[in-house]
Amino acid sequence: MAQIKRYVLANQLRAEASQHIQYFRKGTLKRSGKGLSFWFDPNGASLTEIPMNDRELIFMIKGQSSDYQDLAVQGSVIWRVGDADKIASRVDFGIDINKGGRLGKPEEQINSVLTGLVREFADVYLKDKGVRELLEAGLSPIQAAIAAGFEADPTLDAMGLEVVSIRVSALSPSSELYRALQAPTFESLQQKADEATFSRRALAVDKERAISENELQNQIELASRRKDLIAREDANARSEAEAKAGAKRIMVEADSAAKIVGAEAEAKRIRAVEQAAADMEKARMDAIASVPPAVMFALAAQEFAGKLEKIDSLTVNPDMLAGIVQQARALMAPQVMEK
C-alpha cells in the first residue's frame, strides 16, 4: 500500500513497484504509473492505487448434476490486473489522500465477479453429465471447462483483468450422496473381502485335506514298508532257522555217521577180540579134550587150590580116594606101557 506523508504545504506519496498510482487533480489525470513518488497538493486531488501483482481467489461453489444431485466444487483462481486504466474505470480503487488507506473494497468486487463466472462455467459442465460420470471423470475435465469459459467470456477483458491459472482441488458430493455412492462399492469390496475370506478358508481346508491325505499316504507307505520289513524279517528268520536246522542236521548226521563208524569199528574190534577169544577157547578146549580126565581133575584141583587162601577143614571119604586112585592108575598105565 502506498505511503503518504503530510506536510504543511503539500503531501508526499511513495508507492511500491507493484502498485499502479493514478493522480487526478480536479478530475483531470495528472500522473499515472507504477512505483511513483511525488509531491501533491491535497486540495482538489484524488488518488487511486491498483495492485498489479498476482492475487488468488479461493472458491467453493455448489451445483447440480444432470440427475439433480448436489455437488461442491473447490479450487482457486489466480488473477491479476492487465489494464489499470480499464479496471480503474470499472472498479473504485480510490485511497485516502492523507493516510493512504482504501476508501472501498475493490478486490471483493473483483472476487465476486470471478466467483460468479466460475459458478456459471462449472454449472454448465455439471448439468451436462450424471453424478457418477462426473465423479469418475475426476477434476481435470471440470478444470478445463472453467478455463475454457474464462477464455471465451469477454467480461475479464472488458474489465482489464487476466486469469493466470485455474486449479480445481475437489469435486465432492453431499454427505448423503457420498454414503449412497459408497454403498455399492463398499458392498462390492465387502463381497470381495468375503470371497477372499471364503477362498482363503477353502484353500486352508484344501491344504489341510492335502496334509491329511499326505499323512495318510505316509502312514500307508510306512505300513507297507513295515509289512515288507516284517516279511523280510520273517523270511530272514526262516532262512536263519533253516540254515541252523540244516547245520544242526548236518552236525547230527555227521555225529551219527561218526558214531556209526565208531560203532562199526568197535563191533569189528569186539568181533575180532571175541573171535580171538573163541579161537583161544577152541584151542584150549581142543587141548583139554586131549588131556586124560585124571589129569584134568588134578589140574582143576591145583587151580582150585591156588585160588584158596586157606583150608579150614578137608573131608576125604573112601569113594573120593577110590576115584583118585583109579585116576592115578589110569594116568600111570600108559607110562608103564611105554617103558
Salt bridges, closest charged atoms under 4 A:
ASP41 OD2 - ARG25 NH2 3.55
ASP54 OD1 - ARG80 NH1 3.98
GLU107 OE2 - ARG55 NH1 2.02
ASP128 OD2 - LYS129 NZ 3.46
GLU162 OE1 - ARG80 NE 3.12
ASP206 OD1 - ARG209 NH2 2.49
GLU221 OE2 - ARG225 NE 3.13
ASP234 OD2 - ARG238 NH2 2.55
GLU240 OE2 - LYS244 NZ 3.48
ASP255 OD2 - LYS259 NZ 3.33
GLU266 OE2 - ARG269 NH2 2.20
GLU281 OE2 - ARG284 NH1 3.70
GLU303 OE2 - LYS307 NZ 3.70
